[in-house]
Amino acid sequence: MRRYRFLTKDSVYGALNKLRNAFLAARDGDEVNEIINGILSYDERLKIGRRILVAEMLKGGFTIEEIVNTLKVGRTTVLFVSRNLDQFPNCFELLEKRNNKVEKEYQNKKHRLLGGSKKIFKSKEYTGYKRSNVNR
């Protein structure tokens, strides 16, 4: 926050509200991608994604050293995420819940079984369904 000392409390809250409204404007995965690509730089998207990976590994019981060596992140990043995991556990639970929902629906709809009623081993056909097609 040191970098933004010159900002008033109203302008900080206004900026955060605009960010929240931008993310809530999306109806489906394609719109989420459009908003994320339009607002965040590649570096910011990557940092956020890697922080989520660090949180998942922390919840999975990995040690700090294992996370640092596996993901090639710094100790400060791991400790920052660990502190946020303790402060805001609901955030990461919501992310995990949404991830499970998306994966389940994607796995159910990505292939369609083909073959008649007498065919025992039905062949699979890819339907073109993407993770971004999962509705909110």
Secondary structure, DSSP 8 states (H G I E B T S, - for coil): -GGGTTS-HHHHHHHHHHHHHHHHT--BHHHHHHHHHHHS-HHHHHHHHHHHHHHHHHHTT--HHHHHHHH---HHHHHHHHHHHHH-HHHHHHHHHHHHHHHHHHHHHSEEEES-TT-SS-EEEE----GGGSB-
